[in-house]
Structure formats: structure tokens, C-alpha cells
Amino acid sequence: MQNLNRRNFPGPQYPDKIIQFGEGNFLRAFIDWQIDLLNESTDLNAGVVVVRPIDSDFPPSLDTQEGLYTTIIRGLNEQGDTVRETRLIRSVNRELNVYQQFDEYLALAQDENIRIVFSNTTEAGISFNPDDKLDDAPPASYPAKLTRLLYERFTHFNGATDKGWILIPCELIDYNGDALRELVLRYATLWQLPAAFVIWLEQHNTFCSTLVDRIVTGYPRNEVDALQQELGYQDTFLDTAEYFYLFVIQGPRWLEQTLCLDKLKLNILIVDDIKPYKERKVAILNGAHTALVPVAYLAGLDYVGQAMDDQQISRFVEQTIFNEIVPVLSLPKDELNSFAHAVISRFRNPFIQHQLLSISLNGMTKYRTRILPQLVAYQHQYGKLPMHLTFALAALIAFYQGKRGEEVTPLQDDEIWLTRYAKLWAQQQAGEISLMALVNDVLSQAAHWEQDLIAIPGLVSLVTEQLRAIQENGMRAALNQYCFANE
């Protein structure tokens, strides 16, 4: 079987125009995949230089395959059909290890063709290390590495106003572009760099905040032999991902022309503010996940896909999204409904085995951040409580009893909640407190909920009723009673 490289598989190669901090699966199946599509169908003509931001030789360098690798995109399309799309990615030119090739790294700043910098150094990557120094080769933190590179560009081109960069971080923190800019400016101050450099940074470089959305399942370890036989070559960087993707960039409109988005329609949005898109994702995608987990798990299911194949549970999820979450969000309803339908398809993806228990981590905080805002908004907007969202809360409290029938449930949350629930459920089982007192105690923790849930009319009594039905009649009977009674 042939090795994957440019000699065995010749094809287009593009000039260096993009720097990418991060060599991981996500960027390769998200950013580099999209750049490859644009290169193929437009005159973007942009090659990517990958910079490995940490001092590690694992995984091996992409240079071992001369930048080539294969993506396999799998899932359900807009029509609900199962699709699988294989693509040989040619957008990556080479990979640099900044710790071993620091001079080559600095030379990137001297290339006038390079205009864009992407990054995904994990949430911890956008951080400040006061011990980083200008003459470190390299500094430890990603923002310090970037500051050093930007300063090299500023000095090499004598502060030319047309040599600034477009910086597009993909790290999963709120307003990541703003956060990265502030840290670069902080390093400029720490290192006492010239005021002219700070002005150039602020006026002639564009820091964009982003929202990225795609499940990348990475190297298909259990399928690799069969896939390589099918492809006809060995690829140690095979990268699998779901069909859905979304890239929201908060930045100037001229980015559409810079990225050639006017010539190929991708699911990339250039917007003035990512906030409503973030709220949409958290409320619909993450909120539905959080509502689903305790309901499906206590109904005897273990995987998201399994739950979506269950008629009763899938109906609960769909009604939760379309009847109680979408109506209280601020984006246009057609956009919200389109995204919601995509979420349902993503949940049904037969190629992703997503364990419910893995999503259950820190469920109390997830309910507060992902579901509670919609519960409160619904109550304010309609003057009544949303039956499915309150039921999800009752199911969550039942979940924290820590058992499913005779099976012990491995709970993962802050110790304060694990201790509180263990005590409350022990007291309730011993007859020392009522079920309503248990619910009242959970909902009265204002420091956690960041508001007084006891003050929401009828919430304690409704959640108590729903929890009692779950305890006495089982999850499925309780679902029918409280979520489907009027059908």
C-alpha cells in the first residue's frame, strides 16, 4: 500500500498565506478543510503553515506526509440522508515546531504574502505568563509567541500600515479575539515595546472573535484498516468529523472578499456580534443535550443516538427545542428553526457514539447556564412555566440520587453538590424530609443559580410534582403525564 505524500499523489500546492497555531484534529477537519474547499472553487490560493505551539514530538509532524491527509465527513445531511464525504486535504504546506525551528518561525513574519492567523491552542492557550520574555526562543504562552511574531513583522516592514494581520482565534472562550488582543497588548507593555508598535497593533491588525461548531471525532482507530484499504494508501493523520459545521466570525464585512466567501457559499457567517449565535448554540444544542441526559438515562438509555431512535425520548427533545427554547430566543425564527433541525440531525448521527454519562459532567452548572435562562424567559413571556424544561430539572434532581434501578450512577460534579445531594436524598429516603423540602433546598441555593428560584411562581411545587411522578411511576410514565398529556 502506498504512503501518502506529494510524490505519490501529486496535485495543487498553494503559496504560504496563512499561519495556523495548532496541529490538532479540530483545526484540520474545520479550518484546513474549509480552506481546501475555497482553494478548489475560488482564487483564494492560500497555503497553510502549521505551527506546533507546544514542545512535543507527538503526534508526529504533518511533514511526514508533506502536509497531506484525508478527512472523512459523515452524518445526516439537510434531507436526513446518511452521507459520507472523503477529501484529500492539500491546503497544508508544512508544519513548524517553534521550539526546534524558531528562526524559521520568525521568518514567517517577513513573508509579505501571509495575511491571516488562525489558532486553536485550547481554552488554556489564551493565557498570560508573566515570566515570558521578548528574547525567549520561544516564549511559553501562545499570546507571547504571537506578540513576538507580530513585533518581528512590525520591525521588518518598518510599521507599514498594509502589513497587519487578520487574527482569527478558534479557542472556546467568549470573545476570544478580544481576549487575545488584550493579552498581546499586555505583553507589549510588559516588554516595553515602542508606542508605535502598540498603535500599529491596534489600528492595522484585525482581531476577530469567533464561534466554531463541529464535532470532530478524529482518528478512526477502530476502522482505520478498512478505511485505508478503501482509500488505497496509508494515512496516519486520517481525520473524521460530523457533516454539520458552522463558523461565525465577528469582523468587518470586507472579510467576505478576503476569504472569497462571495465566490463559494460555505456555512461561514461574518457578523457584527457573535453573542446571539453563541446564545443560540448554548440554548438549542447544549441546552437540548443537558435536558436530554437525565431523562434518557433514567429511561434506561445510554447514548444520544439511541435516545433519538426512541420515539418517546426524541419527541421530548424536539418539543423542548421547538416549543420552549426557540420561542424565547432573539434571532429570526427561520434561522433558529434551521439550526434546531440541524441539531436534531446531529443528535441522530449514526457515526457518533456519544455517551449520556459523558455529557452529564457538571450537570448542575450546565442546567444553570444552558437551560435556566430559557425557563425564566418563557415564564416572563407567557406567564406560565415551560413543562419540558421544568421536567428536565426534576429529572436532573432524580439523576443526582445516583442510581438507576439497582445500578449505581457515577456522578461527576462539584463536591459541594455531590455532598448536598447525598445528604438530601438520604434524609428523604429515611423520611426525615419531604420531597418538596428536598426540591426547595436545591432551588434555594441562590449562590449557584445566581437568582432566587424560589420566587418564580409555582416552580417548587411543579418540579416536586414531576419528581414525585418520576420516583413513583418511572421516567416514561412521568413523561407521558407531564409532557404529552394534552396530545
LOFI-329950 format. One record per residue (C-alpha): x, y, z; residue in three letters. Coordinates in steps of 0.5 Angstrom, whole numbers. Layout:
N
+-------+-------+-------+------+
|    c1 |    c2 |    c3 | code |
+-------+-------+-------+------+
|     X |     Y |     Z |  ALA |
...
+-------+-------+-------+------+
END
This chain:
487
+-------+-------+-------+------+
|    c1 |    c2 |    c3 | code |
+-------+-------+-------+------+
|     0 |     0 |     0 |  MET |
|     3 |     7 |    -2 |  GLN |
|     5 |    12 |     3 |  ASN |
|     1 |    19 |     3 |  LEU |
|     6 |    24 |     0 |  ASN |
|     6 |    29 |    -5 |  ARG |
|    11 |    25 |   -10 |  ARG |
|     6 |    19 |   -10 |  ASN |
|     0 |    24 |   -10 |  PHE |
|     1 |    30 |   -14 |  PRO |
|    -3 |    36 |   -14 |  GLY |
|    -4 |    43 |   -13 |  PRO |
|     0 |    47 |    -8 |  GLN |
|    -1 |    54 |    -6 |  TYR |
|     3 |    59 |    -3 |  PRO |
|     4 |    61 |     4 |  ASP |
|    -1 |    66 |     6 |  LYS |
|    -4 |    63 |    13 |  ILE |
|    -1 |    61 |    19 |  ILE |
|    -4 |    56 |    24 |  GLN |
|    -2 |    55 |    31 |  PHE |
|    -5 |    48 |    33 |  GLY |
|    -4 |    42 |    29 |  GLU |
|   -10 |    38 |    32 |  GLY |
|   -16 |    34 |    29 |  ASN |
|   -20 |    40 |    30 |  PHE |
|   -17 |    45 |    26 |  LEU |
|   -15 |    40 |    21 |  ARG |
|   -22 |    38 |    20 |  ALA |
|   -25 |    45 |    21 |  PHE |
|   -21 |    51 |    18 |  ILE |
|   -16 |    47 |    14 |  ASP |
|   -22 |    43 |    11 |  TRP |
|   -25 |    50 |     9 |  GLN |
|   -19 |    53 |     6 |  ILE |
|   -18 |    47 |     2 |  ASP |
|   -25 |    48 |    -1 |  LEU |
|   -24 |    55 |    -2 |  LEU |
|   -18 |    54 |    -6 |  ASN |
|   -21 |    49 |   -10 |  GLU |
|   -27 |    53 |   -12 |  SER |
|   -24 |    60 |   -12 |  THR |
|   -18 |    64 |   -13 |  ASP |
|   -16 |    64 |    -5 |  LEU |
|   -10 |    61 |    -7 |  ASN |
|    -8 |    60 |     0 |  ALA |
|    -3 |    55 |     3 |  GLY |
|    -3 |    54 |    11 |  VAL |
|     4 |    54 |    15 |  VAL |
|     2 |    50 |    22 |  VAL |
|     6 |    52 |    28 |  VAL |
|     6 |    47 |    33 |  ARG |
|     5 |    51 |    40 |  PRO |
|     8 |    46 |    45 |  ILE |
|    14 |    43 |    46 |  ASP |
|    12 |    36 |    44 |  SER |
|    14 |    31 |    38 |  ASP |
|     8 |    27 |    39 |  PHE |
|     4 |    26 |    35 |  PRO |
|     9 |    26 |    29 |  PRO |
|    10 |    32 |    25 |  SER |
|     5 |    33 |    19 |  LEU |
|    11 |    34 |    15 |  ASP |
|    12 |    26 |    15 |  THR |
|     6 |    26 |    10 |  GLN |
|     8 |    33 |     7 |  GLU |
|     2 |    36 |     9 |  GLY |
|    -3 |    32 |     6 |  LEU |
|    -8 |    28 |    10 |  TYR |
|   -15 |    26 |     9 |  THR |
|   -22 |    28 |    12 |  THR |
|   -28 |    23 |    12 |  ILE |
|   -34 |    28 |    14 |  ILE |
|   -40 |    23 |    16 |  ARG |
|   -47 |    24 |    18 |  GLY |
|   -54 |    26 |    16 |  LEU |
|   -55 |    32 |    11 |  ASN |
|   -60 |    37 |    11 |  GLU |
|   -65 |    32 |     8 |  GLN |
|   -64 |    27 |    13 |  GLY |
|   -60 |    22 |     9 |  ASP |
|   -54 |    19 |    11 |  THR |
|   -47 |    22 |     8 |  VAL |
|   -40 |    20 |     8 |  ARG |
|   -35 |    25 |     4 |  GLU |
|   -28 |    23 |     3 |  THR |
|   -23 |    29 |     2 |  ARG |
|   -15 |    29 |     1 |  LEU |
|   -13 |    36 |     4 |  ILE |
|    -8 |    40 |     0 |  ARG |
|    -8 |    46 |     4 |  SER |
|    -3 |    45 |     9 |  VAL |
|     4 |    46 |     6 |  ASN |
|     8 |    44 |    12 |  ARG |
|     9 |    44 |    20 |  GLU |
|    14 |    48 |    24 |  LEU |
|    16 |    46 |    31 |  ASN |
|    17 |    53 |    34 |  VAL |
|    22 |    50 |    40 |  TYR |
|    26 |    47 |    34 |  GLN |
|    25 |    52 |    29 |  GLN |
|    25 |    59 |    32 |  PHE |
|    29 |    62 |    26 |  ASP |
|    24 |    59 |    21 |  GLU |
|    18 |    61 |    25 |  TYR |
|    21 |    69 |    26 |  LEU |
|    22 |    68 |    18 |  ALA |
|    14 |    68 |    17 |  LEU |
|    13 |    75 |    20 |  ALA |
|    18 |    77 |    14 |  GLN |
|    13 |    74 |     9 |  ASP |
|     9 |    79 |     6 |  GLU |
|     4 |    74 |     3 |  ASN |
|     2 |    72 |    10 |  ILE |
|    -4 |    76 |    12 |  ARG |
|    -8 |    71 |    16 |  ILE |
|    -7 |    68 |    23 |  VAL |
|   -12 |    62 |    26 |  PHE |
|   -11 |    59 |    32 |  SER |
|   -13 |    53 |    37 |  ASN |
|    -9 |    52 |    43 |  THR |
|   -15 |    50 |    47 |  THR |
|   -18 |    55 |    52 |  GLU |
|   -12 |    55 |    57 |  ALA |
|    -8 |    57 |    51 |  GLY |
|   -10 |    64 |    51 |  ILE |
|    -7 |    66 |    58 |  SER |
|    -1 |    71 |    61 |  PHE |
|     5 |    68 |    63 |  ASN |
|     9 |    74 |    67 |  PRO |
|    15 |    70 |    66 |  ASP |
|    15 |    70 |    59 |  ASP |
|    21 |    75 |    56 |  LYS |
|    22 |    78 |    49 |  LEU |
|    28 |    75 |    48 |  ASP |
|    26 |    68 |    50 |  ASP |
|    26 |    63 |    44 |  ALA |
|    21 |    62 |    44 |  PRO |
|    16 |    65 |    50 |  PRO |
|    12 |    60 |    53 |  ALA |
|     5 |    62 |    52 |  SER |
|     1 |    63 |    46 |  TYR |
|     0 |    70 |    46 |  PRO |
|     7 |    72 |    48 |  ALA |
|     9 |    67 |    42 |  LYS |
|     4 |    71 |    37 |  LEU |
|     7 |    78 |    40 |  THR |
|    14 |    76 |    39 |  ARG |
|    12 |    75 |    32 |  LEU |
|     8 |    81 |    31 |  LEU |
|    14 |    85 |    33 |  TYR |
|    18 |    82 |    28 |  GLU |
|    13 |    84 |    23 |  ARG |
|    13 |    91 |    25 |  PHE |
|    20 |    92 |    25 |  THR |
|    22 |    88 |    19 |  HIS |
|    17 |    92 |    15 |  PHE |
|    18 |    99 |    19 |  ASN |
|    11 |    99 |    21 |  GLY |
|     8 |    99 |    14 |  ALA |
|     0 |   100 |    15 |  THR |
|    -1 |    95 |    10 |  ASP |
|     3 |    89 |    13 |  LYS |
|    -2 |    88 |    19 |  GLY |
|    -5 |    81 |    20 |  TRP |
|   -12 |    78 |    21 |  ILE |
|   -12 |    74 |    27 |  LEU |
|   -18 |    69 |    28 |  ILE |
|   -17 |    65 |    34 |  PRO |
|   -22 |    59 |    35 |  CYS |
|   -21 |    57 |    42 |  GLU |
|   -27 |    56 |    46 |  LEU |
|   -27 |    62 |    50 |  ILE |
|   -32 |    68 |    50 |  ASP |
|   -30 |    74 |    45 |  TYR |
|   -23 |    70 |    44 |  ASN |
|   -21 |    76 |    39 |  GLY |
|   -22 |    81 |    44 |  ASP |
|   -18 |    77 |    50 |  ALA |
|   -12 |    75 |    45 |  LEU |
|   -12 |    82 |    43 |  ARG |
|   -11 |    85 |    51 |  GLU |
|    -6 |    79 |    52 |  LEU |
|    -2 |    82 |    46 |  VAL |
|    -2 |    89 |    49 |  LEU |
|    -1 |    87 |    56 |  ARG |
|     6 |    83 |    53 |  TYR |
|     7 |    90 |    49 |  ALA |
|     7 |    93 |    56 |  THR |
|    11 |    88 |    60 |  LEU |
|    16 |    88 |    55 |  TRP |
|    16 |    96 |    54 |  GLN |
|    16 |    95 |    46 |  LEU |
|    15 |   102 |    43 |  PRO |
|     9 |   106 |    43 |  ALA |
|     9 |   106 |    35 |  ALA |
|     8 |    98 |    35 |  PHE |
|     2 |    99 |    40 |  VAL |
|    -1 |   104 |    35 |  ILE |
|     0 |    99 |    29 |  TRP |
|    -3 |    93 |    33 |  LEU |
|    -9 |    97 |    35 |  GLU |
|   -10 |   101 |    28 |  GLN |
|    -7 |    96 |    23 |  HIS |
|    -9 |    89 |    25 |  ASN |
|   -16 |    86 |    26 |  THR |
|   -17 |    81 |    32 |  PHE |
|   -24 |    77 |    30 |  CYS |
|   -28 |    74 |    36 |  SER |
|   -31 |    67 |    33 |  THR |
|   -36 |    62 |    35 |  LEU |
|   -34 |    55 |    32 |  VAL |
|   -38 |    49 |    32 |  ASP |
|   -37 |    42 |    29 |  ARG |
|   -36 |    35 |    33 |  ILE |
|   -29 |    33 |    30 |  VAL |
|   -28 |    25 |    32 |  THR |
|   -21 |    25 |    30 |  GLY |
|   -17 |    19 |    28 |  TYR |
|   -22 |    13 |    27 |  PRO |
|   -18 |     8 |    31 |  ARG |
|   -23 |     2 |    30 |  ASN |
|   -24 |     3 |    23 |  GLU |
|   -17 |     5 |    20 |  VAL |
|   -15 |    -1 |    17 |  ASP |
|   -22 |    -2 |    13 |  ALA |
|   -21 |     6 |    11 |  LEU |
|   -14 |     5 |     9 |  GLN |
|   -16 |    -1 |     4 |  GLN |
|   -21 |     3 |     1 |  GLU |
|   -17 |     9 |     0 |  LEU |
|   -11 |     5 |    -2 |  GLY |
|    -6 |     9 |     2 |  TYR |
|    -3 |     9 |     9 |  GLN |
|    -5 |    16 |    12 |  ASP |
|    -3 |    17 |    20 |  THR |
|    -7 |    23 |    20 |  PHE |
|   -14 |    21 |    18 |  LEU |
|   -19 |    26 |    21 |  ASP |
|   -26 |    24 |    22 |  THR |
|   -32 |    29 |    23 |  ALA |
|   -39 |    30 |    23 |  GLU |
|   -43 |    33 |    17 |  TYR |
|   -45 |    40 |    20 |  PHE |
|   -40 |    46 |    21 |  TYR |
|   -41 |    53 |    23 |  LEU |
|   -36 |    58 |    23 |  PHE |
|   -39 |    65 |    26 |  VAL |
|   -33 |    71 |    25 |  ILE |
|   -34 |    78 |    29 |  GLN |
|   -31 |    82 |    24 |  GLY |
|   -31 |    87 |    18 |  PRO |
|   -35 |    86 |    12 |  ARG |
|   -29 |    86 |     8 |  TRP |
|   -27 |    79 |    10 |  LEU |
|   -32 |    76 |     6 |  GLU |
|   -28 |    78 |     0 |  GLN |
|   -21 |    77 |     3 |  THR |
|   -24 |    70 |     5 |  LEU |
|   -27 |    69 |    -2 |  CYS |
|   -34 |    68 |     1 |  LEU |
|   -37 |    72 |    -4 |  ASP |
|   -35 |    66 |    -9 |  LYS |
|   -37 |    60 |    -5 |  LEU |
|   -42 |    59 |     0 |  LYS |
|   -40 |    56 |     6 |  LEU |
|   -43 |    56 |    13 |  ASN |
|   -39 |    62 |    15 |  ILE |
|   -42 |    68 |    17 |  LEU |
|   -39 |    75 |    18 |  ILE |
|   -43 |    78 |    23 |  VAL |
|   -42 |    85 |    28 |  ASP |
|   -43 |    81 |    34 |  ASP |
|   -43 |    73 |    36 |  ILE |
|   -47 |    74 |    42 |  LYS |
|   -54 |    72 |    39 |  PRO |
|   -50 |    66 |    36 |  TYR |
|   -47 |    64 |    42 |  LYS |
|   -54 |    64 |    46 |  GLU |
|   -57 |    60 |    40 |  ARG |
|   -52 |    55 |    41 |  LYS |
|   -52 |    54 |    48 |  VAL |
|   -59 |    54 |    49 |  ALA |
|   -61 |    50 |    43 |  ILE |
|   -55 |    45 |    42 |  LEU |
|   -52 |    45 |    49 |  ASN |
|   -59 |    46 |    53 |  GLY |
|   -62 |    40 |    49 |  ALA |
|   -56 |    36 |    51 |  HIS |
|   -57 |    38 |    58 |  THR |
|   -65 |    37 |    58 |  ALA |
|   -64 |    30 |    55 |  LEU |
|   -59 |    27 |    59 |  VAL |
|   -62 |    25 |    66 |  PRO |
|   -69 |    24 |    62 |  VAL |
|   -66 |    19 |    57 |  ALA |
|   -61 |    16 |    62 |  TYR |
|   -67 |    15 |    67 |  LEU |
|   -71 |    12 |    62 |  ALA |
|   -66 |     6 |    61 |  GLY |
|   -62 |     9 |    55 |  LEU |
|   -54 |    10 |    55 |  ASP |
|   -53 |    14 |    48 |  TYR |
|   -55 |    20 |    45 |  VAL |
|   -56 |    17 |    38 |  GLY |
|   -60 |    11 |    42 |  GLN |
|   -64 |    16 |    45 |  ALA |
|   -66 |    20 |    39 |  MET |
|   -68 |    13 |    36 |  ASP |
|   -73 |    12 |    42 |  ASP |
|   -80 |    15 |    40 |  GLN |
|   -82 |    18 |    47 |  GLN |
|   -75 |    21 |    48 |  ILE |
|   -74 |    24 |    41 |  SER |
|   -81 |    27 |    42 |  ARG |
|   -79 |    30 |    49 |  PHE |
|   -73 |    33 |    46 |  VAL |
|   -76 |    36 |    39 |  GLU |
|   -82 |    39 |    43 |  GLN |
|   -77 |    42 |    49 |  THR |
|   -73 |    45 |    43 |  ILE |
|   -79 |    48 |    38 |  PHE |
|   -84 |    49 |    44 |  ASN |
|   -80 |    52 |    50 |  GLU |
|   -73 |    54 |    47 |  ILE |
|   -74 |    57 |    40 |  VAL |
|   -80 |    62 |    42 |  PRO |
|   -75 |    66 |    47 |  VAL |
|   -69 |    67 |    43 |  LEU |
|   -68 |    73 |    39 |  SER |
|   -65 |    71 |    32 |  LEU |
|   -70 |    71 |    27 |  PRO |
|   -75 |    65 |    27 |  LYS |
|   -73 |    62 |    21 |  ASP |
|   -65 |    62 |    23 |  GLU |
|   -67 |    59 |    29 |  LEU |
|   -71 |    53 |    26 |  ASN |
|   -66 |    52 |    21 |  SER |
|   -61 |    51 |    27 |  PHE |
|   -65 |    47 |    31 |  ALA |
|   -67 |    42 |    25 |  HIS |
|   -59 |    41 |    24 |  ALA |
|   -58 |    40 |    32 |  VAL |
|   -64 |    34 |    31 |  ILE |
|   -60 |    31 |    25 |  SER |
|   -53 |    32 |    29 |  ARG |
|   -56 |    28 |    35 |  PHE |
|   -58 |    23 |    30 |  ARG |
|   -52 |    22 |    27 |  ASN |
|   -50 |    14 |    27 |  PRO |
|   -43 |    15 |    26 |  PHE |
|   -42 |    19 |    33 |  ILE |
|   -43 |    14 |    40 |  GLN |
|   -44 |    20 |    45 |  HIS |
|   -45 |    17 |    52 |  GLN |
|   -50 |    21 |    56 |  LEU |
|   -46 |    20 |    62 |  LEU |
|   -40 |    24 |    59 |  SER |
|   -45 |    30 |    58 |  ILE |
|   -47 |    29 |    65 |  SER |
|   -41 |    32 |    68 |  LEU |
|   -42 |    38 |    72 |  ASN |
|   -50 |    38 |    70 |  GLY |
|   -52 |    43 |    76 |  MET |
|   -48 |    48 |    73 |  THR |
|   -50 |    46 |    66 |  LYS |
|   -57 |    47 |    67 |  TYR |
|   -56 |    54 |    70 |  ARG |
|   -52 |    56 |    64 |  THR |
|   -56 |    53 |    59 |  ARG |
|   -63 |    52 |    61 |  ILE |
|   -65 |    56 |    66 |  LEU |
|   -65 |    63 |    62 |  PRO |
|   -70 |    60 |    57 |  GLN |
|   -74 |    57 |    63 |  LEU |
|   -74 |    64 |    66 |  VAL |
|   -75 |    68 |    60 |  ALA |
|   -81 |    63 |    58 |  TYR |
|   -84 |    64 |    65 |  GLN |
|   -84 |    72 |    64 |  HIS |
|   -86 |    72 |    56 |  GLN |
|   -92 |    67 |    57 |  TYR |
|   -94 |    68 |    64 |  GLY |
|   -93 |    60 |    66 |  LYS |
|   -88 |    55 |    67 |  LEU |
|   -85 |    51 |    61 |  PRO |
|   -87 |    44 |    62 |  MET |
|   -81 |    41 |    59 |  HIS |
|   -76 |    45 |    62 |  LEU |
|   -78 |    44 |    69 |  THR |
|   -79 |    37 |    68 |  PHE |
|   -71 |    37 |    66 |  ALA |
|   -70 |    40 |    72 |  LEU |
|   -74 |    35 |    76 |  ALA |
|   -70 |    29 |    72 |  ALA |
|   -64 |    32 |    74 |  LEU |
|   -65 |    32 |    81 |  ILE |
|   -67 |    25 |    81 |  ALA |
|   -61 |    23 |    77 |  PHE |
|   -57 |    26 |    83 |  TYR |
|   -60 |    21 |    87 |  GLN |
|   -54 |    17 |    84 |  GLY |
|   -58 |    10 |    82 |  LYS |
|   -62 |     7 |    76 |  ARG |
|   -66 |     2 |    79 |  GLY |
|   -60 |    -3 |    82 |  GLU |
|   -55 |     1 |    78 |  GLU |
|   -50 |     6 |    81 |  VAL |
|   -49 |    12 |    77 |  THR |
|   -42 |    15 |    77 |  PRO |
|   -44 |    22 |    79 |  LEU |
|   -39 |    28 |    77 |  GLN |
|   -40 |    35 |    79 |  ASP |
|   -37 |    40 |    84 |  ASP |
|   -36 |    36 |    91 |  GLU |
|   -41 |    41 |    94 |  ILE |
|   -47 |    39 |    90 |  TRP |
|   -45 |    31 |    91 |  LEU |
|   -45 |    32 |    98 |  THR |
|   -51 |    36 |    99 |  ARG |
|   -55 |    31 |    94 |  TYR |
|   -52 |    25 |    98 |  ALA |
|   -55 |    28 |   105 |  LYS |
|   -61 |    31 |   102 |  LEU |
|   -63 |    24 |    99 |  TRP |
|   -61 |    20 |   105 |  ALA |
|   -66 |    25 |   109 |  GLN |
|   -71 |    24 |   104 |  GLN |
|   -71 |    16 |   104 |  GLN |
|   -71 |    16 |   111 |  ALA |
|   -77 |    20 |   112 |  GLY |
|   -73 |    26 |   115 |  GLU |
|   -75 |    31 |   110 |  ILE |
|   -81 |    31 |   105 |  SER |
|   -79 |    31 |    97 |  LEU |
|   -82 |    38 |    97 |  MET |
|   -77 |    40 |   102 |  ALA |
|   -71 |    37 |    98 |  LEU |
|   -73 |    41 |    92 |  VAL |
|   -74 |    47 |    96 |  ASN |
|   -67 |    46 |    99 |  ASP |
|   -64 |    45 |    92 |  VAL |
|   -67 |    51 |    89 |  LEU |
|   -66 |    56 |    94 |  SER |
|   -58 |    56 |    93 |  GLN |
|   -58 |    63 |    90 |  ALA |
|   -51 |    63 |    90 |  ALA |
|   -51 |    57 |    85 |  HIS |
|   -57 |    59 |    81 |  TRP |
|   -55 |    67 |    81 |  GLU |
|   -62 |    69 |    83 |  GLN |
|   -68 |    67 |    87 |  ASP |
|   -71 |    61 |    84 |  LEU |
|   -76 |    60 |    90 |  ILE |
|   -79 |    67 |    88 |  ALA |
|   -81 |    64 |    81 |  ILE |
|   -89 |    63 |    82 |  PRO |
|   -90 |    55 |    82 |  GLY |
|   -83 |    53 |    81 |  LEU |
|   -82 |    49 |    87 |  VAL |
|   -89 |    46 |    87 |  SER |
|   -89 |    44 |    80 |  LEU |
|   -82 |    41 |    80 |  VAL |
|   -84 |    37 |    86 |  THR |
|   -90 |    34 |    83 |  GLU |
|   -86 |    32 |    77 |  GLN |
|   -80 |    29 |    81 |  LEU |
|   -85 |    25 |    85 |  ARG |
|   -88 |    22 |    79 |  ALA |
|   -81 |    20 |    77 |  ILE |
|   -80 |    17 |    83 |  GLN |
|   -87 |    13 |    84 |  GLU |
|   -88 |    12 |    77 |  ASN |
|   -82 |    12 |    73 |  GLY |
|   -79 |    16 |    68 |  MET |
|   -83 |    14 |    62 |  ARG |
|   -90 |    14 |    65 |  ALA |
|   -88 |    21 |    68 |  ALA |
|   -86 |    24 |    61 |  LEU |
|   -93 |    22 |    59 |  ASN |
|   -96 |    25 |    65 |  GLN |
|   -93 |    32 |    64 |  TYR |
|   -90 |    33 |    57 |  CYS |
|   -95 |    29 |    53 |  PHE |
|  -102 |    29 |    57 |  ALA |
|  -105 |    34 |    52 |  ASN |
|  -103 |    30 |    46 |  GLU |
+-------+-------+-------+------+
END
